[in-house]
Amino acid sequence: MYTADQALARLVAGNERFVRGRARFQTVKKEVLARLAKQQRPYATIVGCSDSRVAPELLFDAGFGELFIVRVAGNVISPEVTGTLQYAAVHLQTPLFVVLGHEGCGAVQAALATMLHGAREKSRIKVLLRSIIPGLRNVGRRGSAGALLPAAVEANVRWSIRQLHATREVKARRAEGIMKLAGAVVELTTGRVRFLA
C-alpha cells in the first residue's frame, strides 16, 4: 500500500517517462487480468475530463489496476462523481485523489462562452455548464473565451478541489492524515502534467 506522497511521486515519475518517450506500456498477459479480477488495489484515484486526448493511464504510464479513473466532461463534481470517489476511498483505500484538467477543455470553453456572451447550449449541456460556471467567477470578463481559457481551466480544477474539500468525507480522511487531494493540468501538445500548488 502506498502513502499519498508515494502515490504522487509515482504519478510524477510515470508522466516524466511518458513525456521523455520512455513509457513502459506493458503488454498485459491474461494472468495479470485474472489476478486483477479477484481484487483491485489502485494507488491513486483520478477525476479527469472525458476528452479522448487525455488518457490518464497513458499520461501517467500506469498499467491495468494501478489507477481508479472517473471521467466526466469538464472534470465536474456531481453527486454521482462524489459517490464514486467515496467508493474509492472506503473500499479501495486509495490515498491520493487528483483532479486532472487539460488545456483547451471544450466544457470549460463552453462555460466561459455562456458566462461571458450568453451562449446557449442544449438542456443537458446546460446542467454540466452550471456545475463549472461558479468556479470561473474570478477569471475575469475581459477578452475572448479563448484568451481566458488557460486561466479558466486551472480555475475549474481548483473549483472541483474546493468542492471536494467541503465534503464531510474528505474532511474526515484529511484529518486522519492518510489522504491527499491534488490538482493538475495536462498540456495537450506535450502530454506533460503540471501539478498545481
N, C-alpha and C positions, 0 to 999 in steps of 0.2 A: 504494500500500500504506500502511496506517495503522499508527502505533505503538499500543501498548496504551493509553497515555494519551489519544491522539486518539480511539481507538475508544470508550473510556469516556465522553469528553466528548460524542461523537456520540449515545450512548445516552441520556445525561442530557438533552441538548437535545431529542431526539425525545420523551422522556417528558414534558418540560415542554410541548411543543407539544400532545401528546395531552391532558394534564390541563387546559390552557387552552382546549381545544376548537378548536385551530388545526392539527390534524393535516393533513398533505398527502396523505392516502390517494390515491395516484395511480391513475389508470386505466392498466392495463397494456396496452400495444399489443403485437401479435404480434411486432413487430421486437425488442422487449425480450426476450421469451421465446426467440426464435430466437438472439439473442446469448448468452443465458444457457445455452442448450442446448449451446453449444460449450465453455463454461468457467464455473465459479462462483468468485467471489472475495469471500466474505463477510468483513466486517471484525470480526465477533465470533461466538463460539460461546456459546449459552445452553443450560444444563441446567435445565429447568423441569418443573413438575408438569403432569400430563395434564389437570388441571381445565379444563373447557371455558370457564370465565370468565377464564382467564389466557392470552391470546394474545400472545406476545412481539412479533410483527410489528406489532400494533396498539398495544400499550403503548409501544413504542419508535418508533412512526411510521416503520417501516422498509419498504422496498419489496422486491420479489422479488430474491432473490440477495444481500441485504445481511446476513442473519443465518443461521447454521447452527444449527438448533434440535434438541435432543434432549429429548423429553418422556417422562416416566415418573412414575407416581403417587408423590407424596412426594419428587420430585427425588432419588430413590435412586441411589446409585453402585453399580453392579454390574459384573461383567466385561464385559458387552456394552456398557454405557454407557462404560466406560473405553476399550474398543476404538474406539468411535465418536469419542470425544474425541481419541484418539491419531491417528485418521484426519484429524480437523480440524486438528490441529497439524502433522502431517507433510505431508499432501497439499494442504490448503487454506491452511496457514500463517496461521491466524487468531491475532492477537497477544493477544486478550482472551477470557477464559473467565469466564462469570458463572453462578453457581448461583442460580437465581431461585425462592424460595419465595413463599408467599402466605398472607394471613390466612385463618383458617378452614379450613385444609387438612384434608380428611377422613382422609387416610392418617396424618397426624401425630396427629390426634384419636383414631383407632383404636389407634395405637401407645400413646398415653397410657392409654387405657381398658384395654388389655391389661396394661400395666406396673403400673398402679395398682389395678385392680379385677379382674384376671384374666379380662377379657372374652375370648370365643373367636370366632375367625373361621374361614372355610374355609381349606383347606390352602395354596392359592397365595397368598392374602392374608397368611397367617401368615409365609410366606417374605419377603414385602415388608416386613411389620412388624418382622421380625427384623433387617432392614437399617437400620431407623430407631431402634429402642429404645436401642442403645448411645449414641447422641448425646443422649438425653434423661435420662441418669442424674443430671445435676446440676440438672435443672429443679425438683426438689422432689417431695414426696409428699403435701403437704397441699393440700386443695382439690379441686374437681371438675376433670375433664379439660377442661371448657370454660374455667374460670378460669385454668388453667395453659397453655392453648393458645397465646396470643401468645408467651410465652417459649419454648415448645416448638418453634414454627415457626422462630424465629430460631436456636435450638439445633440444629435439624435442618439448616438451611442451613450453619451453622458446622461441623457434623459432616461433611457432604458435602465441604466445602472441606478439612477436615483429612485426609480420606481421599485426596483428590486430591494434596494436598501430599506425602503419604507415597509416592507412586509415583515410580519411578526417572525416568520421562519428564518429569514436572513439575519434579522437582529439577534435571534437566539443562537444561531450557528456561529455568527461572528463573535458573540460574547464568549462562546466556548473556545474560540481561538483555533478552530480546525478548518475554517473555510475562508477562501479569498475570492473576491469579485473584482475582475479587471475588465477594462475596455480596450478595444483595439480597432484600427482601421487598416484595410488592405489596399495597397497601391496596385491598381489593376494592371498597369503596364509592366511591373516588375515582379509582382507576387509577394513583395516584402510586406510583412505585418508590422505596423508601428503601434506599440502599446502606449496607451495614454497615461500621463502622470496623474 
